[in-house]
Amino acid sequence: MVSPMTPQSFSPFSSRFSCQLRAGTVRYGDRLVFTELDLIIGATDRLALIGENGAGKSTLLGVLAGTVELNAGDLLLDIPGGLAIAEQRPMFCSGTTVSEALDLLLAQLRDIENRIQLTALELAQAPESMHPVLIKKLGQLSAEFEARDGYGLEIRLDAALDQLGLGGLDRQREVAELSGGQRARLGLAAALSSEPALLLLDEPTNDLDEAGLNWLEERLTAHRGALVAVSHDRTFLRNFATDIVNLHEGKISRYGNGYEGYLSARAIERERMNAERLAWEQELERNQELVAANTFRLAQIPQKMEKAGFGHGAFRMRGRDHGAKSRIRMAKERLDRLERNPAPRPADPLRFVHAFTDDELAPTMSEPILRAESICLDAASRPALSIESLEISAGDRFLVSGKNGAGKTTLLRLLQGEYLVQHGILWRRKGLRIAHLRQEMREGSNLSDSTLNVVAAFAGATKNYRDEAIEILLRTGLLRPDELMKPLSALSLGQRRRFDLAIALSVPSDLLLLDEPTNHLAPELVEELEIALAEYPGAVLSVSHDRTWRERFAVAGMRQVEVLVGGKVLMKN
C-alpha cells in the first residue's frame, strides 16, 4: 500500500484558511445536479472527488472556485493564499493567444503584481503624510506575493510547460489552434505554478505521459496548501488522497484513510446491505407462511356444529379459533409494510458469461482459439496494420500497448472481424464467440437508433426477451431501475459506458476485447471489473492507459502485444 502524499510544510496562511460549503444546491433548468451539500476543506486536506460521469464533480469544483453560482446555500471562503483551478476543458475567448491565456489563468498573481507596482508608484508621488499607509499596504502586498513565491513564477511556469510537453509552444499562437489536451495541460501548468493555498484539479492525469505523471506527483508532494482533485486514476488516488469524497445522486459521502480506507468502508456497506436484504427476505417469507398457515387452519373450522344448548355450541366452537383471523390480519399488515418498503437489493458480483459449454467444442487452456498471420491492412480510413504472427489461446491474457494513433483500436476491430482480410490469414476456432467493449459508444443500426430505450436495446444486443433483459440489467446493478426506460440518446457518458459493459458481461463469449475498459467508470466499479476478469476462463485482449490496471495484469502474468507507430504488431514475452 502506497502512503498518500503529504505536504512538505504548512501553508503560511493555514491559521486563517477557511473553505466551507453549506447546503449547496445547483440546478441547470430542470436538472438537479446536487442539493443540500455540505463540505469542509481544511488548510492541508487532500481530497479526491469521485463519482460517475455526470454526477456533478466538475460543477462542484466550479462552485469552490467561484465560477459556478449556487442556486441555494452558502460558500464561505477565507483563503488569503488564493486558489487556482485546472479545468478539464478550459475555455477562452476567440482570438486569445497562449500568452494572454496564461495571464488569465494566473490572474490572482498578476493582480497582486500590478497592485504592488501601482502602490509603489503611488508612494513615490504621494505626500509624506500618506507614506505610512502606503508603506503598510505595500508591505502586505509584498508579503502575500512572496508567500506564493511570486518572484519565481516565471521560472516555475517555464519548467512546468516544459515538463508537460508545451515547452516549445509559441506564446503568440492562438489557443484555439491547440488540442483539448494541450489546453488542459496549459491550465494545469499555470495552476501548479501559482502556488495557491487551495488547488483544484479536474482529471489532472489525463493526457499525460509517464514523465508528465512523475513530475505532477512530485509537484503535488511539494504543494503546501489544500488540494481537491477529481480523478478516476486509482494510482493517483492511492498516492495523494487522504480522504475520498464520493458524489452520488446529488449527495456526498466522505471516507477517511485514503483510497484503501474508502474501499474497506464500501465493502462494509455492501455487507450491511446484504444482511439487511437477507433479513427483509426472511421476514417477508415468515409472514407469507403465517398468512398461509392461518388461512388453512381457518378453512378447516366447521361453519356450524349441531349441539344441544340453544345453538350456543356452534358459536363456542367457532370462537375457540377466532385468533386465526387476527393473526392473518396482522401478518397481512406486516406483509404490506414490507412490500411497500423493500430493503435495497444489492447487485450481484460482476461476472462474464463463458460461451463454450459443449465439452466437444471447449478448448483446453493451451489450445489456440484465434490466429492472425501475414496480415497487412492499408491505411485507407484507418491506421495501417501489419501482423506477422499473433496467436491467442484459451485463457490467454494480453495487454496491448502503443502510442496514440498507432493502431491499437484497429487491431481489436480486426480480430472482431470488422475488416475484410485480403492479405494474410485470420483463423477463428469453430464456435468462437467474441465480446467487444469499445472505447467509443457502441455502433450499429440496432443500437444507434435514438428511439430505442435501454431495455429494448439491451434485449436486442443480448438476444433476450424484454422481461429477461430487465432482470439481467437489475442484477448487474450497472443501471438504476429509473434508467431502464430512458432512450439511449438520453444517457450520460458514464451511463452509456455501464450499458455497454452490461452487454459485454451478458453476451456469452470466449474472447474479450477490451478497449480502454476503465474509461468513464467509477474506481470502485473498475475494481469489481478486475475481479470478474480474474475469474473469467476465456481469453482477454486489453488496451488500457490505466496504471493500476496495467500493473495488476503484469503481476498476473499478462503477455504483451505492442503496436508500433506505423502499425507493426509485435508479440512480447
N, C-alpha and C positions, 0 to 999 in steps of 0.2 A: 504493500500500500504506500503510495506517494503522499507525503505530508503536504497539505495545502501551503502555498507560498505565503509568507508573512512579510509585512513591510519592514524595511531595514531600520526605519526610525519613525517616530511620531511626527505628524504634521505640526508645524509651528502654530497652526490655528486650531488644534484639537480641542482646546479648552472652550472655544466659542462655537464649535461646529454643531449645527442642528439641522436635520432634514427629516421632516415628518409629513406623511400623507394621512389625512384623517377623513374617513368616509368618502373617499374619492369615487366619483361616478363619471363615466364618459359614454356618450352615445353618439352615433352617426346616423341621423334620421331615425328610422325605425329599429336600427340595430343597436342593441345594448352591448357595449364592449366589456365593461365591468362595472360593478356597483358596490358601494359601501366598503371600498378597500381601505385598509389601514396598514401602513408600512413605516417603520422607523429605521433609519440608517445611521449607524454610529460613525465616528470620525475615522476609524481604521477598519470598518467592516469590509468583507469581501464576499459579495452576494452574487450568486448565479441565478438568473431568472430563466426558468424553463417552462415548457408547455407546448401544446400542439400549435402548428401554424394557424394563424388567425385567432389565437386566444387573446391577443392584445398586448404582447410583450413589448413590441416596438412602441406602441401607444403609451404604455406605462413609462418607458424611458423618456418619451417626449414630454409627458407630464412633469417628470422630475427635472427635465432640462428647461421647462417653461415654454416649449414650442407647441404644446397641445393644451388647450384650455379644458378645465373641468366643467362639467355641467352642474355638478354639485360637489360639496365637500371643500376641504381646505388643504393647501400645500404650504407648510411653514418652513421657510428656509432661512438659515443664518450661516452662510458659508463664506467667511472672509477670504479664504484662499481660492474662491471661484470654482466653477465647474466647467467641464468640457465634455462634449458628446461626439462620438464617432458613429455616424449613422450607416446603416447597411446600404442605403441608396440616397446619398446626399444630392440635393437639388440646388441648382444655381441658375441665375437669370441668363437669358440668351446673351451671348457675346462676352460673358465673363471669362477672363483669362485665368491661367493657373495661378499667377501671382496674386490677382485680385481675389481668387477663391481662397488662397491661403490667408490673406488678410481678413477675410470674412470669418474663416474658421478660427482664427486667432484673435477675434475681435476684443475679448476681455483684456488680453495683454497689450494689444495695440492701443486700446483706450487708456490704460494706465500710463503707457509710454508717452502718449500725446499729452495727457494731463500733467505729467512731470515736466515736459518741455514748455507747456503753456504757463505753468505755475512759476517755473524758473524765469521765463520771460517777464511775467508779471512782477516778480520780485525785483528784477533789475530795473523796472520802470516805476515801481510804486514808491510813495513817500516813506520815509523811515518809520513813521508811526505804524505802518501796515506790515513791517518786516516780521515781527514776532508771529503774527497769524499765518503769514505766507510761509515762513520757515517751518512752522509746525506742520502745515499742510504738506509741504514738500517732503518733510521727513516721513510722514505717514505713507505717502505715495511711494517713496523710495523704499521704505521697509517692506511694503506689500510686493513691490516689483522684485526686490532682492530675495524675498521669501520664496518666490516662484522662479528664482534664478533667471529673471528676465534678460539679464545681460548675456547669458549663454544660450538664449533661444535660437538664434540663427545657426549656431554650431550644432545644436541638438536636432534642429529641423533638417539641416542638410544630411546629417548622419541617418536620421530616420527615413528620409526619402531614398537614400542610397540603399539601406538595408531592405526596404520594401520594393526594390526594383524600379524606382522612379528617379534615380539619381541624375540621369541624363535628360530629364524632361525639360523641354523648352518652357520657361516661365511665362512667355508671351503667347503661348499656344492656347486656343480656346478650350475650356473644359468640356464643351460639348463634343469635341473630337476624341475624347478619352473613352475607353471602355468602361462599363459599370464597375468592374473590378478595380480599375485604375483610380476611378473617382472615390471608391470606398477606401482604398489604401491611402489616397491623398488625405482624406478626413482622419484616418487612423494616425498618420504621421503627425498631423497638426495637433490632435488631441493629446497624444503621448508627449509631445514636445512642450506643451503649455504648462506642465507641472501643476495641475489643479488639485484642490482639496477633495473634489468629488469627480471621479472619472466614470463616464457612462459609455459602454461599448456595446454595439449591436452586431453580433456574429463576427467578432474580430479575426477569427482564424480562417474565415472563408477566403479562398483565392490566394493563400499564402503557401509558398514552397517551404521546404524543411528549414532552410536558412532563415527565412522570414519568421517562421514559428518559433525557432530558438531565440531569435532576437526579441520577439514580442514577449516571450515569457521572462527573459532577462529584464526587460524594461518594467514589466509588471511587478517583478520581485523587488525592484528598486523604488517603486511608487510608494510615496509616504502617506498618501491620504486614503479615502474610501474609494471603493471600486464596486460598480454594479455592471454585470455583463450578461447579455443574452447570448446563449450558446447551446448548440447541440453536440459540441465536440467533447466527448467523455474524457479524453486525456486532459484537455484543458480544464474541465470541471474538477477533475481529481487534483490537478496541480495547484489551482488557485482558490477554489471556493471554500470558505469556512462555513457558510450557510447556503442552503438551496431554497429558493422561493419558487413554488410551483403555482402557475396561474392556470386555473381550470374552471370553465363555465362561469366566468365572471368573478371568481373568488380566488384568494390566495391562501396557500398553506406554507408555513416556513419550517424548515428542518435544519437542525444543527449537526455538527460533527462532519461537515463536508459531504462529498458525494457518497462515500460509503455509508455515512450515517443516514443519508436520505434513502438509499436502497434498503438498509436494515429496517428503517421505520415503515417504508412502504410494504415490506414483506410482513411485518407485524399487522399492519392494517388489513392486508389480504387475508391473513389467518383469522383475524377477528370477523371479517365479513363472511368467511366460510363458516365459522362457528355460529354466527347469527342466522345465516341462511339454513343451516342444518337444524338449529333449534326451532326455527319457524316451520320448516317442513315436518318435523316431528310433532309439533303442536297441532298443525293442520291435520295430519294423519290421525292423531289421537282423537280429535273432536269429530272427524268424519266417522271413526269407528264407534264413538259414543252415540252419535245420531243413528247409525245403522243398527247397533245392538239394541238400543231402547225402542226403536221403531219396531223391530222384530218382536221384542218382548210384549209391547203394547198390542201388537196384532194377534198374539196368542191368547189374550184375555177374552173370555166369552162376553158377548154383549149382554146376555141375560142368563140367569140361572134360576130355575124353578125351585122355590123353597118356601116352606110354610113360614108364617110370621108376617103376614100382611105385605108381602113383597119386599120387606127390608133386606132379605138375603142377597138379592141381586145387587142392590145398592152397596151393601157392605163388601161383597166380593170384588166389585169394581173398585171400590175405594181403597182396598188394600194396596193397589199398584198405581195409584194416581201420581206417584213421584216420577214415573217414566215420562209423563208429559212434560213435567218441569225440567227434567234432565235434557230432554230433546230440545226444549226451547232455549235453555242456557247454552247448550253445545252449538246450536244454530247461530245464536248471537255471537259466540266466540268465533265461529267459522266466518261469519260475515265481517267481523273486525279484522281477522287475519287476512282475508282475501282483499279487503279494501286497503290494507297496509302491509303489503308483502315485503319481506326483507330483500334487499337487492341481491340479484343472482350474480355471483362472481363469474367472470369469464373463465372459460376453460383454458388450460395452458395451450399456447400455440403449438400446432403440430401439422407438419406437411403430410399429405396423403401419398403413400407409396403405390405405384401403379402395378408393378409386377407381382401378381398374386398367383399366377399359374406356375406350378413347380417346373413344368416343361419349358416355360419361357424365361423364368427367372435366371439371370446370370450369376455366376459366382463373383466374389469381390474382385478377382483378378481378371475376369473376362472383359474384353472391350465392348462398349456399347455404341461408340461413335469414333470414326476415324476420318481425318482430313489429310489428303496427300497431294502434293504438287499443285496446289490451288493458287490461282492468280486472278484477282479481281482488279479491273481497271478503275480509274479514279472518277469515272462519269457519275456525277451527282452524289459521290460518297468518297471517303478516304480510300486510297488504294490499299490492297491487302495481298500479302504473299505468304503462303504457308507451305513449307517443305514437308513437315510431318507433325501431326498432332493426334494423339490417341487418348481417349477418355475411357476408363474402366469403371465398373460399378463401384461406388463408394469413394471414388477419387475426390480430392479437394484441390481446386486450382484457384490461385489469386492472379488476376490479370492486371498487369501494371503497364505504364507507359505515359508519355506526356499527353496533355490535352490535344485532341485532334489527330493523334497518331493512328486511331482506328480500333480502339477497344470495343466501342459500341458496335461497330461494323462487324467485328469478329463474332460477337454474340448473336447478331442478326443472321449472319451466315450460317452458324451452327443451328439456329432455329429453323432455317430453311427459307428465309425471305429472299435470298438472291439465287438466281439461276447460275449454277456452276458450269461454265463452258470449257474451262481448262483445269483438269485435275479430277480428283475423286472425293466425294463426300458420302461416306457409308454410315448408315444407321442400323443398329440391330433391329430385327423384326419385333414389332410390338413396342418399341421405344416411344415413350411419351415425354414431352418436354414442357416445363412451366417456365415462363419468361417474365420476370419482374423488370419492367423497363425503367430507364431513367426518366423518360418523359411520360406523360399520360398515355394510357392505352389508346391505340388506334384501331380502326375497323368500323365498318358501317354500323354494326350492331351495338357498338359502344359509343360512337361519336354522335349518335342521334340525340339531340338535346331534349327530345320529348320523353326519352326513356327515364324512368325513375331508378333508384338504386337497386331495388329488389328485382325489377324486370331485367335490368342489365346483368345483374349477378346470376340470375336464373339462366339467362341465355348463355353466358360465358361458361358456366359450370354444368350446363345441361341438367338442371334440377327443376322440379315443379316449384311454383311460387311459394307454397307453404313450407316446403323443404328448404328453399333458399332463405326464407325469413329465419327459420330455426337455426340454420348453419351460421348465418351472419350474427345472430344474437349470441350464439355460443362462443364465437371468437372474441366478442367484446370490442371489436375494432370500430364499430359504429353504434351509435345510440339508437334506441327504438324510434325516436322522433326524426332521425335522419334517413330512415329506410325508404320513405315515400318521396324524398326530395329528388328533383331532376338532377342528373349527373352534372349538368352545367352550373348548378347552384352550389356544388360542393367547393370547399376551400382546398388549397393545395394539400394540406395535411389530411383532410377527409378523403380526398381523391387517392392519395397515396395509400391510406389504410384500406380503401376499397380494392385497389389493385393487389395489395398484399393478401387480402382475404381470398381473392381469386387464386393467386399462386399457392396459397395454403390448401385450398379446397379441391383444385383440379388434380387428379391422380397423375403422378409424374415419377420418372426415374432419373431425370436430369434437370437440375435447377440452373437457370441462367439469371444471375442477379446483377443488375446494372445500377450501381450506387444505391444499394438497398437501404442505407441509413438516412437518405435524403428525406426531409420533411417529417421524420418520425421523432417522437419524444425519446430521450435517452433510455427511460425505463422500458419502453416497448422494444428498443433495439437490443437491450439485454435479454429480453424474452425471446426475441428472434434468434439470437445466437444459441440459446439453449435448444430451441426447436431444430436448428441446423445440426447441432451436435448429435441429436437423436435420429436424424434423418438417414436412412440407409442408402439412399441414392447418391449420385454424383453431383457436385456443385462447382460451377464456374462463377466467380465473383469479381466484379470490378468495384473498387472502393478506395476512396481517399481517407476514410475514417481511420485514424491512427490506432485506436483501441481495437477495432475490427481486424486490422492487418496484423497487429501484434499477437492477438489471441489465435488467429488462424495459423500464424507462423509457428507458434508454440505447439499447435495441434498437428503440425506436420504438413501443412498445405503446400503443394508444389506451386512453382512459379511459371507463368507464361508472360513474356514481355513482348509488347508491340512497339517496335522501334519507329522513330519518325521515318516516314516513307512506307510504312505498312508491313514491314517484315516481322513475322511472328516467330519468336524463339522459345523453345522449351528449356526450362532450367531445372537443375537438380531432379 
